[in-house]
Amino acid sequence: MARDWNFALEIGRKRAKLVTLAHQDDLYHEDYSKAVEHAYSLYPDASLIFTKARDIDGMGQHLSGIAEGIKRLLRLPYHFPHYTERSTWKKLPLLFGNSIPCPSCTYVTERCGKLLFKNRFRFVTDWDAFLHLAEKEGRFLYIKKTLLSYRRHEDAETRKQMKNKNRLMEEKEQFQKLHGKFLGSLLAKVYSLSGKWA
């Protein structure tokens, strides 16, 4: 997956400043591109632009759950774009999990660098990349409008990684890297419950 995403980003970099890695199962609102371009025009120092998203099932019906409410809370710091050029501010929500909907992301290629996504991950590939971007120059811009429908179904990569327990291992590694072994393991345990709440 990381190899594909890096390849797509490199191809996109040759053609445009702004690149969205569209996922085949997801539905983008007709105003998505316009909203992203407008946000970038207001803050051209951005490195990452992302939108609010909603979960849908295989039939396109809206799925609601506790997990999405928690993610909304985690995204609160991103409501203040004047502060989101600071590494600590960008990183704060990511210390407690990944609340950024990956398919909603547009990358400002000149600020992303090459090989943004690491091949060693299958599940936390995006979370790891966001943490890496948070350390670099460039503002995170959150568009507080639902411009993407994120499809959840049994054949999705997310579900496969949850079933084979790879998600638990990778999340635990991330939390331990951020918080140390004891607290990281505890947070990973709590965070793993979000799969049951999704």
N, C-alpha and C positions, 0 to 999 in steps of 0.2 A: 504493500500500500504506500509506504513512504517513498519508495522508488518512483512509483507512478505520479505521486503528488509533486515530487521534486522535478520530475521530467516535465510535467504540465506547467509548473511555475517557470521553468527555464524557457520553454517554448513561448509562454505568455509574455515573459520579460522582453523578448525580442520584438514584440508587436505592440505592447501597451504599458503604461505606467501602473494601471490598476488591473489586477487579475483575480478573478473568482474561480475557485476550483469547484465547479458544479458537480453535485452528486446525482447520479442517474435516477434515483428514486424520489428525489425531492422536487417540490413545486415552488417556483419563484413567482412572486407577485409581479404584475406588469410594471409597477413603479419602482421595482428594486434598483435597477441601474440608475435611474434618475435620482433617487434618494442618495445613493452612494456617491454619485458625482457631485451632488449638491453639498454633502457633508465634506467631501474632499476640498471643494472650492472654498469652504469656510475655514478649514484647517489643513492646509497643504503640507504641514509637517507631520501628518499622520503616517503610521506604519501599518496599522490594521484598522479596518472598518467592518463592523458587524451589526446585524440587526436582531430584533426580537424575532423569535420563531415559535411556531406552535406544532405540537406533535399530532400526527394523524395516523390512523391505522391503514391497512392495505386497501380498504375501500374508500379512503379519504375522509373518514369521520374523525372529528376532533377528539383527542385523548387528553384528559386532564388528570392531574395527580399531585401528590405532595411534593414530589421531586422538582417539578417545575416551579412551584411556589418557593422552594428553597433556593433554586437557581436565580430566581428574580431578586431575592434578598441579597444573594452574593454579588449580583451585578450592580447594586446600588452605587458603589463608588464611581462606576462608569457613567453615572448620570451627570457628572460634573466635568465636562470636557476641558475646562481651564486647568484642571489638575492632572489630567491623564497623560501629560508628557513626562511626569515624574515616575521613575522606575518603581519606587515604593508604592505609589498609588495604583499603577498598572498591575503590580504583582499581588497586592493585598487580596483581591477576591480569589486569585488563583492559588493562594496558600491553603484554601479549604476545599478545593476541588475545581473541576472545570465547568464553569457556568456559561462559557461562550459557545453558542451553537456553530460548530465547525462549518457546515455547508453555507451558513449566512456570511462567512468571512470574505472580504476582499482584501488582498495584500497589495501594498504599495511596493512594487518590486525593487525600487532603488534603495529601500531601507531594509529589505529582508535578507540580503546576502544569499549565497548559494547553499544548497543542501540543508535547507531549513528543517526538514523532517528527517528524523533518525530511523534508519532501517531496523534497529534492534527492537522497536516497539510495534505492536499490532493494535493496541487499544488506546493507549495514552499518547499516541503520535501527535495529535493536535495540541493537547494540554502541554506537553513538553516543548513544542514549538512556540506556544504563546508565552511560556515562562522565559524562553530564550529571547523572544522579541521584546519582552518587558524590560530586559536588561539593556537593550540597545536604545539609541535615540529614535524618537518617533512616538507620536501620540496614539492612544487607542481611542477610537471613536465608536460610540454605541448609538445606533439609531433606534429609538424607543418605539418603533412601529413594527407590527408583525408583517414581514415581507417575505417570509419563507414558511412553507409547510414541510415539516421534517417527518418522513414516513418511517414508522416502526412496524416491522413484521418479522416473522420467524426466520426468514432467509437473509435478513440484514446482517452485516458484519458485526455490528454491536451485539446482537443476540448470540451469534456464534462464539464471540469472545467471552460472553457471560456464561455460556454453557460449558465451555472447556476450562473455566476457572482462570484463564489467562488475564482477564480483567482484574481479578483480585490481586494477582501477583504484581502486575505492572502498577496498579494504583498504590499498593503497599510500598513499592520501591520509590515511587514519586513522593509520597508522604514522608517516608523515612529520610529521603534526601533533603526535604524542606524543614522537617521538624525533629530529626533524630530518631533513633530506633524505637524507644518506648512510646513517645507521643505520636510518632508517625504510624506505628502499628495500631494504636488506639483509634486515631482518626480514620485510618483505612477501614477498620472494622465498622465504624459508624457510617462512613461514606458508602460502604458496600450495600447498606440497606436501601440506598436510593434505587437500586435495580428492582427491588420489590415494590417500591412506591411508584415507579415509572408507569 
